Amino acid sequence: QVQLVEFGGGLAQPGGSLRLSCAASGTIGSIYCMGWSRQAPGKEREWLGTITNGGKTNYGDSVQGRFFISRSNDKNTLYLEMNSLRPEDTAIYYCFAADYSTIIGWGQGTQVTVSS
């Protein structure tokens, strides 16, 4: 079992930046990659990106070049640096962890609101 807890959501202005964190605990050794997704009201959950244990990142088209994923050196904490925020980035943001074949944990979600 992997437990994930997100931190850092809140209100940001359009064009601003915000950083989310996700702390992992439990059977961390089973994790191959971690990532972020989000869900806006009335929309399906959207995959944002992932980072592997080796540091390889992949991003969805909607956030490519604006959002950046990283992990702490001990790999226990995941980060999402969000820049050039837009009102359409308003959503609940979730972190997740996966082994080589399946997702093994989800965070509880943190609200991000982009508004002036």
Salt bridges, closest charged atoms under 4 A:
GLU46 OE1 - ARG38 NE 2.80
ASP89 OD1 - ARG38 NH1 2.88
ASP89 OD2 - ARG66 NH1 2.82
